[in-house]
């Protein structure tokens, strides 16, 4: 079988947005592996919610590009009324099958055409590794659309691979300027932007940025 990252890059080269569902369809058939599916929530999300004692208390959360749903399930487990969406209907079906009794509202939706009622409606928005999978365009538009989902007083958490120069193929990890664009384009304030490095060098540098809309 082709290496997961190489297969994702080949599909993305053919179709900058539609390739997501093609990858999930191939994975459903056992012909591919979704490279970002860890079988659990992203460690940087888990760490953030633990270290900051984040609890939902019934507040609304939205997960952008939810994939098979592990991040959404984590937020639901700590008390958020969670909505999670993905461009790929196949991914959404996979999440519903993986978590058949889930309280999460899983939906197939396009970030660039998100429902109007989602605008500035969520107390916590999680964007993890989705924007970095898009070329520019439509990347800058996607950054603004993500930011616009955050309610007054709400928080946006961005998790992404970090970079200094342009990589040759997707994913296209984010620069500091692109992290700052979530604030500049969306009317948010940056609370912290962590540039995290793995001491062992086994994974590339990561961004974990926390932003807030003034309430």
PyMOL commands that set and color helices and strands:
alter all, ss='L'
color gray80, all
select helices_A, chain A and resi 4-14+19-28+43-51+70-77+89-98+111-113+116-118+131-133+139-147+176-186
alter helices_A, ss='H'
color red, helices_A
select strands_A, chain A and resi 60-64+81-86+105-108+122-128+150-161+188-196+206-213
alter strands_A, ss='S'
color yellow, strands_A
deselect
rebuild
show_as cartoon
